[in-house]
Amino acid sequence: MKGPDGIVLHYAYDADLPRKEGVMLHESLGAVVHQNEMYAVARGNARRREAPSFGIPFAARSVIVLVELPADYPVQPEAYREFLRYRTATQAQVRLMDYAGLVSRHIPEWLSRLLADASPDALYLDEVREMMRTMLEQMEVQRRRPPPKPGLPGAQPPAPPAAAKPETPPPAPVLETPPALFLLRDPAELADRELTHRAAAYYAETHQLHINLAYPAVPALAERLLALAPATVESEAATSAAQTISERAMVMRVVRALAYGTAKRDQPKAWREQHLRALLSPESLTLAGDDIETGWPDAEQAMRTALAALPPAPAESEAEAAVPA
């Protein structure tokens, strides 16, 4: 796929990756290609951990992405050709992550459909998105995305000093929108994002929020909710209701924390870049996920409402008949 500045983006999908054939291991990877040589190669855990920043929230183990720079692109290899440097004053080293936004914006339709099919969903997600949209509007949170770095595709050179002009009112700010929400349960997907022991991760490059529904706070609240169920309701239905309400409660907690965190971006004097990174980090979102006490009254009420609509437990004679002799 053709990108800006003559860059060509290559996307490939192989559901059988990773696999081993003889002594050769075939696995997903990402790399920058220049003059038919690969640089900044990312594979394995490092590649899968960064995949959401490239717009690949799922199936990262099966996706290959190559960023091919044209021959006249302003880069040059090191003497030993181990990596590239930009031909700028600082001669920064070329990283694959430099092109994350470009890769994300140009994902082909066929790959978008595959990724959508791999994404689990939940009935309460629309409610969660609407809640966060309302919070962002009430706090008038302005939309911001990480700007392209100087010298990279999409980056603009500093504008020359302009002649004095009559003052005009600044354009109305664009308000932030809820991030794309991705719910994770698969241990492999969680491990790829280093979320096995974290509740959530926010990817600013693609404005995505990934939430770990296997995080211990979910079963802890579900067990507490299940204790409210009387013996007169069907046990499997009660277990399912407790699990759903517990998952929804944690998603709500994390989303609220993210909304309040993004609002701090509008206070640059009080909250600098390093503060925001800590505030929106997986560790900070995990603390919000842990707090099952704050939302307990709402979760309890939701469980009691669900219990009133659940089917009754089978009669004792029916339960005995269901047990094979």
Helices and strands as residue ranges (DSSP letters): G 4-6, E 8-13, E 19-21, E 24-26, E 29-34, E 37-43, H 44-50, G 51-54, G 60-62, E 63-69, E 75-77, E 84-86, G 96-99, H 100-105, H 109-117, H 125-138, E 180-184, H 187-192, E 200-203, E 208-212, H 217-226, H 235-263, G 264-266, H 273-279, H 282-290, H 296-309, H 316-322
